Structures are given as C-alpha cells and as structure tokens.
Amino acid sequence: MIAQLKGKIVSKSATETVIDCNGVGYQVITSLNTSQQLPDVGNEIMIFTLLIPREDSITLYGFWNKAEREAFKVLISISGIGPKSALGILSSVSVNELQHIILQGNLHALQKLPGVGKKTAERLLLELKDKIDKLGEYDASAAGYEQNLIKQEALSALTTLGYSRIVADKAIRKAFDEIGSKELTAELLIKLSLKYAMI
C-alpha cells in the first residue's frame, strides 16, 4: 500500500497532481482544499496517500494532512458515499468544519454539500456521530465555518448557472477577498463572483 509520496510536482490541476518520485510519475487525485495547499509545479512536496484498487482502475488519492485522509476513509465506509462523493465533500468543507456540522447535528448544512441529498445527509449524521473522534482533534471554534457555508452556496449557484467548478472556485475566492468576512452574505458573494467569472 502506498501511504505517502515525496517528490517534485510535475503538473497540477484543481483535483489532479502528478508527482515525480525518482523518475516515476504518480498521478494523485485530490480535494480542492488539498490542491490549494500544494505549492506550484517544480516544487518538492510530501503528501499522504490512499490507494484504492477497483476492477477497472487503480486510483491513488492524495491528502495534505493525515486528518483529511482519515476523514476520506470514514466517509467512503458509509453506504452510498464513494470516493468521488467523499472528495466533493472534502472540497467543500475542511475536516474541522465537517466535525462541527456533525456535532451540531446540522442536517441543512450537510444537504448543501455536493452530491448529498436528504437521505444521504441523514445517514452521514447518524453514522459519523460515532466516528467523529477518528477525524482528528476537533477545534470547537471551527473558524470560518459559517463563511464556508456561504462559499458553498455561491459555488452551487455558479455551477448551476453553467460555470465550471474551477472557474467558479477562482471567482469566489477573488470575490471573497474583495468583500472581506465582516460584510459577507451569500447574495453579495454570488453577485460579485458572477462578475469575476465573466472576466
């Protein structure tokens, strides 16, 4: 089992990175949160990984820290949540924010996550309550939790309007930097993000 990789980034996109380890290039699938933490092409990195073999493919998933890898393992152990859905969830919220949602029993917040309907949200809430300790140390302050829900709402709005996830994510980050956290509302973020998405 490949548990971690250390090497140079050869190429990088929003959810896919190729890492050269002594002449062997490993394709690693990541969440948007991990991708944003990774340095630019040409830099050396160390990333935690999980290899998942299927009948038709062998996929290597990469994580910025062990907590995210553990969260991924816990998520895919739940019926109805596959690797793609788990990455979607971990692209939308940090591990700490996910813990906050579960501990608060926030069904509404879970339903805002990509690919999570009411039944899946209920299942996540039920099953994750017993596994929440496996996701690492919980920070009760969950800084940025509310902000991330607003960002997720904006991302959902932009992708519904036909923008790609990459374009939408970049536009939202630019809009958020301009607005700042104090005056942030979903409506304002969506409006300004649309402006940046059209540039």
C-alpha positions as CSV (number, residue, x, y, z in Angstrom):
1,M,0.0,0.0,0.0
2,I,1.3,3.5,-0.9
3,A,0.9,5.6,2.3
4,Q,2.8,8.7,1.2
5,L,4.8,10.2,-1.6
6,K,7.7,12.6,-1.5
7,G,8.8,14.2,-4.8
8,K,8.5,17.0,-7.2
9,I,5.3,18.3,-8.7
10,V,5.4,17.8,-12.5
11,S,1.8,19.0,-13.2
12,K,-1.1,20.2,-11.3
13,S,-4.8,21.0,-11.8
14,A,-7.7,21.7,-9.4
15,T,-8.1,18.0,-8.4
16,E,-5.2,16.1,-10.0
17,T,-1.5,16.3,-9.4
18,V,1.4,14.4,-10.9
19,I,4.4,13.8,-8.6
20,D,7.8,12.7,-9.8
21,C,9.4,10.3,-7.3
22,N,12.8,9.3,-8.5
23,G,11.7,9.2,-12.2
24,V,8.3,7.6,-11.6
25,G,5.4,9.9,-12.1
26,Y,2.4,9.2,-9.8
27,Q,-1.0,10.6,-10.7
28,V,-2.7,11.7,-7.5
29,I,-6.4,12.7,-7.2
30,T,-7.0,15.4,-4.5
31,S,-9.7,17.5,-3.0
32,L,-9.8,21.3,-3.9
33,N,-8.7,22.0,-0.3
34,T,-5.6,19.9,-0.7
35,S,-4.9,21.3,-4.2
36,Q,-5.0,24.8,-2.8
37,Q,-2.4,23.9,-0.2
38,L,0.1,22.4,-2.7
39,P,3.0,24.5,-4.0
40,D,3.5,25.3,-7.7
41,V,4.9,23.0,-10.3
42,G,8.6,22.3,-9.8
43,N,8.4,22.3,-6.0
44,E,9.2,19.4,-3.7
45,I,6.3,18.1,-1.6
46,M,5.3,15.2,0.8
47,I,1.7,14.1,0.5
48,F,-0.3,11.4,2.4
49,T,-2.0,8.9,0.1
50,L,-4.5,6.1,-0.1
51,L,-4.5,3.6,-2.9
52,I,-8.0,2.2,-3.9
53,P,-8.0,-0.7,-6.4
54,R,-11.1,-1.3,-8.4
55,E,-12.0,-3.9,-11.1
56,D,-11.4,-1.4,-13.9
57,S,-8.9,1.0,-12.3
58,I,-6.3,1.6,-9.6
59,T,-6.6,5.2,-8.2
60,L,-4.2,7.0,-5.9
61,Y,-5.8,9.7,-3.7
62,G,-3.7,12.4,-2.0
63,F,-4.2,14.4,1.1
64,W,-2.5,17.5,2.6
65,N,-2.6,16.0,6.1
66,K,-3.5,12.8,7.9
67,A,-6.8,14.2,9.3
68,E,-8.2,14.6,5.7
69,R,-7.1,11.1,4.8
70,E,-8.8,9.7,7.9
71,A,-12.0,11.7,7.1
72,F,-11.9,10.3,3.5
73,K,-11.6,6.7,4.8
74,V,-14.5,7.3,7.2
75,L,-16.7,8.9,4.5
76,I,-16.2,6.1,2.0
77,S,-17.0,3.5,4.6
78,I,-20.6,4.8,4.7
79,S,-23.1,3.2,2.3
80,G,-23.8,5.5,-0.7
81,I,-20.6,7.5,-0.3
82,G,-17.9,6.7,-2.9
83,P,-14.5,8.3,-3.4
84,K,-15.9,10.9,-5.8
85,S,-18.6,12.0,-3.3
86,A,-16.1,12.0,-0.4
87,L,-13.7,14.2,-2.4
88,G,-16.6,16.5,-3.2
89,I,-17.5,16.8,0.5
90,L,-13.8,17.4,1.5
91,S,-13.5,20.0,-1.3
92,S,-16.4,22.0,0.1
93,V,-15.5,21.9,3.8
94,S,-12.4,21.3,5.9
95,V,-12.3,18.3,8.3
96,N,-12.8,20.6,11.2
97,E,-15.9,22.2,9.6
98,L,-17.3,18.7,8.8
99,Q,-16.8,17.8,12.5
100,H,-18.6,21.0,13.5
101,I,-21.6,20.2,11.2
102,I,-21.9,16.6,12.6
103,L,-21.6,17.6,16.2
104,Q,-24.2,20.3,15.8
105,G,-26.5,17.8,14.0
106,N,-26.8,20.3,11.2
107,L,-28.8,18.4,8.6
108,H,-29.4,21.5,6.5
109,A,-25.6,22.2,6.2
110,L,-25.0,18.6,5.1
111,Q,-27.6,18.8,2.4
112,K,-25.7,21.8,0.9
113,L,-22.7,19.7,0.3
114,P,-22.3,18.4,-3.3
115,G,-24.0,15.1,-4.1
116,V,-25.6,14.9,-0.6
117,G,-29.4,14.7,-0.6
118,K,-31.7,14.4,2.4
119,K,-31.4,10.6,2.8
120,T,-27.6,10.7,2.5
121,A,-27.4,13.6,4.9
122,E,-29.4,11.7,7.5
123,R,-27.2,8.7,7.0
124,L,-24.0,10.8,7.4
125,L,-25.3,12.4,10.5
126,L,-26.2,9.0,12.1
127,E,-23.1,7.1,11.2
128,L,-20.5,9.9,11.6
129,K,-21.5,10.7,15.2
130,D,-19.9,7.5,16.3
131,K,-16.8,8.0,14.2
132,I,-16.2,11.7,14.7
133,D,-13.2,11.1,17.0
134,K,-11.3,9.3,14.2
135,L,-11.2,12.6,12.2
136,G,-8.5,14.1,14.4
137,E,-8.6,16.7,17.2
138,Y,-11.7,18.9,17.0
139,D,-11.4,22.7,17.3
140,A,-14.6,23.9,18.8
141,S,-14.2,27.3,17.4
142,A,-14.5,25.9,13.8
143,A,-13.2,29.2,12.5
144,G,-14.6,30.0,9.1
145,Y,-17.4,27.5,9.3
146,E,-20.2,30.0,8.5
147,Q,-18.1,31.6,5.8
148,N,-17.5,28.2,4.2
149,L,-21.3,27.5,4.1
150,I,-21.8,30.8,2.2
151,K,-18.9,30.0,-0.2
152,Q,-20.5,26.5,-0.8
153,E,-23.9,28.2,-1.6
154,A,-22.1,30.5,-4.1
155,L,-20.3,27.6,-5.7
156,S,-23.6,25.7,-6.1
157,A,-25.2,28.8,-7.7
158,L,-22.4,29.4,-10.2
159,T,-22.1,25.7,-11.2
160,T,-25.9,25.6,-11.6
161,L,-25.6,28.6,-14.0
162,G,-23.1,26.6,-16.1
163,Y,-19.7,27.7,-14.9
164,S,-17.1,25.0,-14.4
165,R,-16.1,24.2,-10.8
166,I,-12.6,25.6,-11.4
167,V,-13.8,28.9,-12.8
168,A,-16.4,29.2,-10.1
169,D,-13.9,28.5,-7.3
170,K,-11.4,31.1,-8.6
171,A,-14.2,33.7,-9.0
172,I,-15.5,33.0,-5.4
173,R,-12.0,33.3,-3.9
174,K,-11.5,36.7,-5.6
175,A,-14.9,37.9,-4.6
176,F,-14.4,36.8,-1.0
177,D,-11.0,38.6,-0.8
178,E,-12.7,41.8,-2.1
179,I,-15.7,41.7,0.3
180,G,-13.9,40.5,3.4
181,S,-15.5,38.4,6.2
182,K,-17.4,41.1,8.1
183,E,-19.9,42.1,5.4
184,L,-20.2,38.6,3.8
185,T,-23.6,37.4,2.7
186,A,-24.5,34.7,0.2
187,E,-26.3,37.1,-2.1
188,L,-23.3,39.6,-2.2
189,L,-20.8,36.8,-2.8
190,I,-22.8,35.3,-5.6
191,K,-23.2,38.7,-7.4
192,L,-19.6,39.6,-7.2
193,S,-18.4,36.1,-8.1
194,L,-20.5,36.2,-11.2
195,K,-18.7,39.4,-12.2
196,Y,-15.3,37.7,-11.8
197,A,-16.5,34.5,-13.5
198,M,-17.4,36.5,-16.7
199,I,-13.9,38.1,-16.9
